Amino acid sequence: MSISLTNIMEWAGSGVAIIFAITSIIEVLAVRPPVSGANTTLYGVLMVAGMAAAIIGWQLERQQSSADSLEITA
């Protein structure tokens, strides 16, 4: 997998997770009771998807860097 795709997964996934975590907190704290439980559920699902993309990106980068360090250069 290319390094640019790995970077996109890391940073975009982290950004999405942070944005939807903040949105969920604001909705729960500012709007009592939540206007729509569906919105909170959607924010939670998107937050988990963002975290998953970030974790996968970090793991792929780690595998790429360990594979690069194992290569023998002549």
Backbone as a printed PyTorch tensor [residue, N CA C, xyz], in Angstrom:
tensor([[[  0.8600,  -1.1700,   0.0000],
         [  0.0000,   0.0000,   0.0000],
         [  0.9030,   1.2280,   0.0000]],

        [[  0.5250,   2.2310,  -0.7560],
         [  1.3660,   3.4220,  -0.8660],
         [  1.3740,   4.2150,   0.4300]],

        [[  2.4680,   4.9330,   0.6520],
         [  2.6250,   5.7070,   1.8840],
         [  1.6200,   6.8460,   1.9500]],

        [[  1.2380,   7.4020,   0.8020],
         [  0.2700,   8.5040,   0.8290],
         [ -1.1050,   8.0170,   1.2900]],

        [[ -1.5060,   6.8320,   0.8760],
         [ -2.7890,   6.2810,   1.3220],
         [ -2.7430,   5.9690,   2.8150]],

        [[ -1.6120,   5.4890,   3.2770],
         [ -1.4510,   5.2270,   4.7110],
         [ -1.5590,   6.5180,   5.5040]],

        [[ -0.9250,   7.5850,   5.0160],
         [ -1.0060,   8.8810,   5.7010],
         [ -2.4320,   9.4190,   5.7180]],

        [[ -3.1410,   9.2600,   4.6130],
         [ -4.5300,   9.7160,   4.5540],
         [ -5.3700,   8.9510,   5.5670]],

        [[ -5.1620,   7.6450,   5.6580],
         [ -5.9260,   6.8520,   6.6150],
         [ -5.6180,   7.2820,   8.0480]],

        [[ -4.3410,   7.5510,   8.3290],
         [ -3.9570,   7.9650,   9.6830],
         [ -4.5770,   9.3000,  10.0580]],

        [[ -4.3140,  10.3210,   9.2590],
         [ -4.6910,  11.6880,   9.6300],
         [ -6.1620,  11.9720,   9.4040]],

        [[ -6.7230,  11.5040,   8.2970],
         [ -8.1520,  11.7270,   8.0640],
         [ -8.9840,  10.9140,   9.0570]],

        [[ -8.5560,   9.6880,   9.3270],
         [ -9.2740,   8.8740,  10.3060],
         [ -9.2370,   9.4960,  11.6890]],

        [[ -8.0760,  10.0150,  12.0640],
         [ -7.9570,  10.6860,  13.3640],
         [ -8.8320,  11.9290,  13.4100]],

        [[ -8.8160,  12.7020,  12.3300],
         [ -9.6300,  13.9180,  12.2740],
         [-11.1140,  13.6200,  12.3660]],

        [[-11.5540,  12.6140,  11.6370],
         [-12.9720,  12.2380,  11.6660],
         [-13.3640,  11.7840,  13.0660]],

        [[-12.5340,  10.9660,  13.6920],
         [-12.8480,  10.4850,  15.0370],
         [-12.9320,  11.6420,  16.0300]],

        [[-12.0080,  12.5810,  15.9500],
         [-12.0060,  13.7180,  16.8670],
         [-13.2270,  14.6040,  16.6450]],

        [[-13.5310,  14.9060,  15.3910],
         [-14.6690,  15.7780,  15.0760],
         [-15.9780,  15.1730,  15.5760]],

        [[-16.1930,  13.8930,  15.3230],
         [-17.4550,  13.2900,  15.7360],
         [-17.5000,  13.0260,  17.2350]],

        [[-16.3520,  12.8470,  17.8790],
         [-16.3450,  12.7380,  19.3390],
         [-16.7580,  14.0690,  19.9630]],

        [[-16.2090,  15.1590,  19.4580],
         [-16.5720,  16.4850,  19.9590],
         [-18.0440,  16.7700,  19.6960]],

        [[-18.5180,  16.4320,  18.4990],
         [-19.9210,  16.6460,  18.1520],
         [-20.8440,  15.8500,  19.0720]],

        [[-20.4670,  14.6210,  19.3710],
         [-21.2830,  13.7980,  20.2690],
         [-21.3320,  14.3880,  21.6660]],

        [[-20.1880,  14.8490,  22.1510],
         [-20.1400,  15.4510,  23.4860],
         [-20.9900,  16.7130,  23.5360]],

        [[-20.8730,  17.5490,  22.5290],
         [-21.6550,  18.7860,  22.4900],
         [-23.1480,  18.4650,  22.4450]],

        [[-23.5230,  17.4910,  21.6330],
         [-24.9460,  17.1570,  21.5330],
         [-25.4820,  16.6260,  22.8500]],

        [[-24.7130,  15.7940,  23.5270],
         [-25.1830,  15.2130,  24.7850],
         [-25.2190,  16.2710,  25.8910]],

        [[-24.2080,  17.1330,  25.9610],
         [-24.1450,  18.1170,  27.0340],
         [-25.0080,  19.3460,  26.7790]],

        [[-25.0590,  19.8070,  25.5370],
         [-25.7650,  21.0540,  25.2350],
         [-27.2520,  20.8310,  24.9850]],

        [[-27.6130,  19.7300,  24.3970],
         [-29.0080,  19.4700,  24.0420],
         [-29.5010,  18.3260,  24.9230]],

        [[-30.2060,  18.6950,  26.0050],
         [-30.7270,  17.6790,  26.9110],
         [-32.2260,  17.6690,  26.8540]],

        [[-32.9020,  16.6300,  26.6770],
         [-32.4150,  15.3600,  26.1810],
         [-32.0680,  15.4710,  24.7030]],

        [[-31.2850,  14.5460,  24.1900],
         [-30.9320,  14.6180,  22.7700],
         [-32.1850,  14.6790,  21.9010]],

        [[-32.1250,  15.5600,  20.9230],
         [-33.2720,  15.7410,  20.0310],
         [-33.5540,  14.4540,  19.2800]],

        [[-32.4980,  13.8130,  18.8430],
         [-32.6690,  12.5810,  18.0880],
         [-31.6110,  11.5790,  18.5150]],

        [[-32.0520,  10.4390,  18.9540],
         [-31.1100,   9.3770,  19.2960],
         [-30.3830,   8.8600,  18.0760]],

        [[-31.0120,   9.0170,  16.9040],
         [-30.3940,   8.5540,  15.6670],
         [-29.1310,   9.3530,  15.3620]],

        [[-29.1530,  10.6670,  15.6480],
         [-27.9580,  11.4780,  15.3930],
         [-26.8030,  11.0210,  16.2670]],

        [[-27.0630,  10.7610,  17.5290],
         [-26.0120,  10.3110,  18.4320],
         [-25.4540,   8.9680,  17.9830]],

        [[-26.3250,   8.0860,  17.5420],
         [-25.8860,   6.7870,  17.0430],
         [-25.0310,   6.9570,  15.7910]],

        [[-25.4570,   7.8140,  14.8830],
         [-24.6980,   8.0710,  13.6670],
         [-23.3300,   8.6410,  13.9920]],

        [[-23.2670,   9.5990,  14.9190],
         [-21.9850,  10.1770,  15.3100],
         [-21.0790,   9.1110,  15.9160]],

        [[-21.6520,   8.2260,  16.7060],
         [-20.8600,   7.1470,  17.3060],
         [-20.3080,   6.1970,  16.2640]],

        [[-21.1260,   5.8410,  15.2960],
         [-20.6840,   4.9420,  14.2250],
         [-19.5740,   5.6000,  13.4010]],

        [[-19.7370,   6.8700,  13.0600],
         [-18.7150,   7.5650,  12.2900],
         [-17.4230,   7.7420,  13.0940]],

        [[-17.5460,   7.9510,  14.3810],
         [-16.3700,   8.0830,  15.2380],
         [-15.6000,   6.7570,  15.2770]],

        [[-16.3020,   5.6580,  15.4240],
         [-15.6540,   4.3460,  15.4460],
         [-15.0070,   4.0370,  14.0930]],

        [[-15.6820,   4.3950,  13.0030],
         [-15.1000,   4.1740,  11.6760],
         [-13.8260,   4.9970,  11.4920]],

        [[-13.8290,   6.2280,  11.9590],
         [-12.6290,   7.0590,  11.8800],
         [-11.4920,   6.4880,  12.6980]],

        [[-11.7970,   6.0170,  13.9070],
         [-10.7610,   5.4110,  14.7360],
         [-10.2080,   4.1470,  14.0920]],

        [[-11.0760,   3.3550,  13.4910],
         [-10.6250,   2.1330,  12.8270],
         [ -9.6970,   2.4600,  11.6610]],

        [[-10.0550,   3.4670,  10.8660],
         [ -9.2010,   3.8560,   9.7420],
         [ -7.8470,   4.3560,  10.2370]],

        [[ -7.8370,   5.1310,  11.3020],
         [ -6.5810,   5.6410,  11.8540],
         [ -5.7110,   4.5010,  12.3790]],

        [[ -6.3070,   3.5700,  13.0920],
         [ -5.5410,   2.4420,  13.6490],
         [ -4.9780,   1.5760,  12.5360]],

        [[ -5.7740,   1.3090,  11.5120],
         [ -5.2910,   0.5160,  10.3780],
         [ -4.1510,   1.2480,   9.6800]],

        [[ -4.2790,   2.5490,   9.4890],
         [ -3.2160,   3.3330,   8.8570],
         [ -1.9230,   3.2870,   9.6560]],

        [[ -2.0280,   3.4200,  10.9830],
         [ -0.8270,   3.3620,  11.8260],
         [ -0.1770,   1.9810,  11.7670]],

        [[ -0.9960,   0.9350,  11.7630],
         [ -0.4440,  -0.4180,  11.6840],
         [  0.2360,  -0.6630,  10.3390]],

        [[ -0.3650,  -0.1900,   9.2540],
         [  0.2510,  -0.3590,   7.9430],
         [  1.5660,   0.3970,   7.8410]],

        [[  1.6080,   1.6070,   8.4120],
         [  2.8550,   2.3670,   8.3940],
         [  3.9320,   1.6450,   9.1970]],

        [[  3.5480,   1.0780,  10.3150],
         [  4.4950,   0.3450,  11.1450],
         [  5.0490,  -0.8690,  10.4100]],

        [[  4.1830,  -1.5850,   9.6830],
         [  4.6250,  -2.7430,   8.9080],
         [  5.5450,  -2.3170,   7.7750]],

        [[  5.2150,  -1.2050,   7.1100],
         [  6.0530,  -0.7220,   6.0160],
         [  7.4240,  -0.3070,   6.5310]],

        [[  7.4680,   0.3800,   7.6610],
         [  8.7530,   0.8340,   8.1780],
         [  9.5970,  -0.3390,   8.6620]],

        [[  8.9740,  -1.3710,   9.2280],
         [  9.7530,  -2.5330,   9.6550],
         [ 10.2270,  -3.3370,   8.4530]],

        [[  9.4270,  -3.3860,   7.3850],
         [  9.8460,  -4.0800,   6.1730],
         [ 10.9890,  -3.3280,   5.4980]],

        [[ 10.9430,  -2.0030,   5.5220],
         [ 12.0120,  -1.1990,   4.9300],
         [ 13.3150,  -1.3810,   5.7050]],

        [[ 13.2370,  -1.5260,   7.0200],
         [ 14.4490,  -1.6610,   7.8200],
         [ 15.0620,  -3.0440,   7.6600]],

        [[ 14.2790,  -4.0340,   7.2280],
         [ 14.7950,  -5.3830,   7.0410],
         [ 15.4160,  -5.5990,   5.6700]],

        [[ 15.1860,  -4.6860,   4.7420],
         [ 15.7530,  -4.8400,   3.4020],
         [ 17.2720,  -4.7090,   3.4540]],

        [[ 17.9230,  -5.5430,   2.6540],
         [ 19.3830,  -5.4920,   2.5710],
         [ 19.7530,  -4.6440,   1.3650]],

        [[ 20.5270,  -3.6190,   1.6120],
         [ 20.9790,  -2.7650,   0.5140],
         [ 22.3910,  -3.1320,   0.1510]],

        [[ 22.6460,  -3.1940,  -1.1320],
         [ 23.9930,  -3.5980,  -1.5960],
         [ 24.7830,  -2.3910,  -2.0400]]])
